[in-house]
Amino acid sequence: MNSSPSIRPATPDDEAQILTLMNGFCESEGKSLDEDRARAGLAPLLESDTHGKVLVAESANGLTAYAVICWSWSVEIGGAEACLDEIYVSNRGEGTGSALINAVRDACIARGMRRIFLETEAINADARRLYERHGYEEEDSIWMALTL
């Protein structure tokens, strides 16, 4: 394993590199990136932390990973919670994923979140094992969506 990656909040200057990583994320899931939609969703998170935050892992060669956290509220847990909306690591096996997950946790604690939730694809057992190593627990809930 290489030395610990540098994790930091993303800025608007990182947008192009994050979009490249987002394309890699989509390709890894057999999907295609809608760049206009991605830019529209990403821009407010890069400008301020009102709706959430983007963290990036940086090496000498540029950005190697990103995580998107969105703020939310839950009556069930009695307060603020965060959704780990996306996480992607281009250089797997070097500890970057673990470092990024820890940085997400720290950012959420600093923001006063009471819980972090996420979803994984049913076939992505590797991701679930990684999250379990960091204390995440599988729940019986099934996410459903209505696109408006």
C-alpha positions as CSV (number, residue, x, y, z in Angstrom):
1,M,0.0,0.0,0.0
2,N,1.3,3.5,-0.8
3,S,1.3,6.4,1.6
4,S,-2.0,7.7,2.8
5,P,-3.8,9.7,0.1
6,S,-4.4,13.4,0.6
7,I,-8.2,13.9,1.1
8,R,-9.7,17.3,0.9
9,P,-12.9,19.2,0.1
10,A,-13.4,19.6,-3.7
11,T,-13.5,23.1,-5.2
12,P,-15.0,24.4,-8.5
13,D,-11.6,24.0,-10.0
14,D,-11.8,20.3,-9.6
15,E,-15.0,19.9,-11.7
16,A,-13.4,18.5,-14.9
17,Q,-11.3,15.9,-13.0
18,I,-14.3,14.9,-10.9
19,L,-16.4,14.5,-14.1
20,T,-13.7,12.2,-15.5
21,L,-13.9,10.1,-12.3
22,M,-17.7,10.1,-12.5
23,N,-17.4,8.7,-16.0
24,G,-15.3,5.9,-14.7
25,F,-17.9,5.3,-11.9
26,C,-20.7,5.0,-14.5
27,E,-18.6,2.8,-16.8
28,S,-17.9,0.5,-13.8
29,E,-21.6,0.1,-13.4
30,G,-22.4,-0.4,-17.1
31,K,-24.0,3.0,-17.3
32,S,-23.3,6.1,-19.3
33,L,-22.7,9.6,-17.8
34,D,-25.1,12.3,-18.6
35,E,-22.5,15.1,-18.3
36,D,-25.0,18.0,-18.3
37,R,-27.0,16.4,-15.5
38,A,-23.8,15.6,-13.5
39,R,-22.6,19.2,-13.8
40,A,-26.0,20.5,-12.6
41,G,-25.9,18.2,-9.6
42,L,-22.2,18.8,-8.9
43,A,-21.9,22.6,-9.2
44,P,-23.9,23.6,-6.1
45,L,-21.9,21.1,-4.0
46,L,-18.6,22.6,-5.2
47,E,-19.7,26.2,-4.5
48,S,-20.9,25.7,-0.9
49,D,-21.8,23.0,1.6
50,T,-25.4,24.1,1.8
51,H,-26.7,20.8,0.3
52,G,-23.7,18.6,0.8
53,K,-20.0,18.2,0.2
54,V,-17.7,16.6,-2.3
55,L,-14.4,15.1,-1.0
56,V,-11.6,14.1,-3.3
57,A,-8.4,12.1,-2.9
58,E,-5.4,13.6,-4.6
59,S,-2.1,12.3,-5.7
60,A,0.8,13.8,-7.6
61,N,-1.0,12.8,-10.8
62,G,-4.3,14.5,-9.9
63,L,-7.5,13.3,-8.4
64,T,-7.9,9.6,-7.9
65,A,-11.2,9.3,-6.1
66,Y,-14.3,11.3,-5.0
67,A,-17.2,11.0,-2.6
68,V,-20.4,12.9,-2.7
69,I,-22.3,13.5,0.6
70,C,-25.8,15.0,0.6
71,W,-27.4,16.5,3.8
72,S,-30.8,15.3,4.8
73,W,-33.2,15.1,7.8
74,S,-34.8,12.1,9.4
75,V,-37.7,12.0,11.8
76,E,-36.8,8.3,12.5
77,I,-33.4,9.2,14.0
78,G,-34.5,12.6,15.3
79,G,-32.2,14.8,13.3
80,A,-29.7,15.4,10.6
81,E,-28.4,12.6,8.4
82,A,-26.3,12.3,5.4
83,C,-26.5,10.2,2.2
84,L,-23.2,8.9,0.8
85,D,-24.6,9.4,-2.7
86,E,-21.5,8.4,-4.7
87,I,-18.0,7.1,-4.0
88,Y,-15.6,6.1,-6.6
89,V,-11.9,5.1,-6.4
90,S,-9.9,4.7,-9.6
91,N,-6.8,3.2,-7.8
92,R,-8.3,0.3,-5.8
93,G,-6.3,-1.7,-3.4
94,E,-4.2,1.3,-2.1
95,G,-6.2,2.3,0.9
96,T,-7.8,5.3,-0.8
97,G,-11.4,3.9,-0.4
98,S,-10.9,3.4,3.4
99,A,-9.3,6.9,3.7
100,L,-12.2,8.5,1.9
101,I,-14.8,6.6,3.9
102,N,-13.1,7.8,7.1
103,A,-13.0,11.4,5.8
104,V,-16.7,11.2,5.0
105,R,-17.4,10.0,8.5
106,D,-15.3,12.9,10.0
107,A,-17.1,15.5,7.8
108,C,-20.5,14.2,8.8
109,I,-19.6,14.2,12.5
110,A,-18.3,17.8,12.1
111,R,-21.6,18.8,10.5
112,G,-23.7,17.2,13.3
113,M,-25.1,14.3,11.3
114,R,-26.6,11.4,13.3
115,R,-26.4,8.8,10.6
116,I,-24.9,8.1,7.2
117,F,-26.8,6.0,4.8
118,L,-26.0,4.7,1.3
119,E,-27.1,2.3,-1.3
120,T,-25.2,-0.3,-3.3
121,E,-26.0,-2.3,-6.3
122,A,-27.3,-5.8,-5.4
123,I,-24.4,-7.4,-7.2
124,N,-21.7,-5.2,-5.6
125,A,-20.6,-7.5,-2.7
126,D,-17.1,-6.0,-2.7
127,A,-18.5,-2.5,-1.9
128,R,-20.7,-3.9,0.9
129,R,-17.7,-5.7,2.5
130,L,-15.7,-2.5,2.4
131,Y,-18.6,-0.6,4.1
132,E,-19.0,-3.3,6.7
133,R,-15.3,-3.1,7.6
134,H,-16.1,0.6,8.4
135,G,-19.1,-0.2,10.6
136,Y,-21.9,0.1,8.1
137,E,-24.7,-2.4,8.6
138,E,-27.0,-3.8,6.0
139,E,-30.7,-3.0,6.6
140,D,-33.9,-4.6,5.3
141,S,-35.1,-1.4,3.6
142,I,-35.5,-1.3,-0.1
143,W,-35.0,2.0,-1.8
144,M,-37.6,3.1,-4.3
145,A,-37.6,6.2,-6.5
146,L,-39.9,8.4,-8.5
147,T,-38.1,10.7,-10.9
148,L,-39.8,14.1,-11.2
